[in-house]
Amino acid sequence: MAARRLGADEEALWARVRATVRAMPGRKVAAPATAPERLPLPAPATGMMALTTPTPPPSHARREPGQTLDGGWDRRLAGGVVAPDRTIDLHGHTLASAHAALEMGLAQAVARQDRVILLVTGKPPRPESQRPHGRGAIRASIADWLRLSAHAGSIAAVRNAHPRHGGAGALYIVLRRRR
């Protein structure tokens, strides 16, 4: 792929972007980044330029919903033996109200030191369904919502629910114990 040098206006834009970047609290300030030497030429189909700069891995990754359960927990959840401490039902919600209800429910569960939440989302649409529909949008958004939640660090694991608790239409959210 052919490359070209940055123009003066692009250099100025890159300098403005660099000037707005600040280290997160508690993080070391790295050496200032320099402008990339070359940018790829515009792709013929779209006419847009792709800026490819390598992104270093974060020195301290944000704590995301984990996969930290031991085998005993997994067996009890898979067997439907664990009784949820709280249920959050998202039936009948819009995407925005479902997100708000999930955040509020997580906040209450963390404050009460609950361990297992049953999150009822409704079953996803069947793969053989031919009609165009927006069903399953809440279920499809759950993983992102949990990952971006202010309470992501409190989540030990997310598992599919046992048929007794809703099966494919529900999830267990297991919260970490406070230490």
Buried (B, 14 or more C-beta within 10 A) or exposed (E): EEEEEBEEEBEEEBEEEEEEEEEEEEEEEEEEEEBBEEBEEEEEEEEEEEEEEEEEEEEEEEEEBBEEBEEEBBEBBBEBEBEBBBBBBBEEBEBEEBBEBBBEBBBEBBEEEBBBBBBBBBEBBEEEEEEEEEBBEBBEBBEEBBEEBEBBBBBBBBBBBBEEBBEEBBBBBBBBEEE
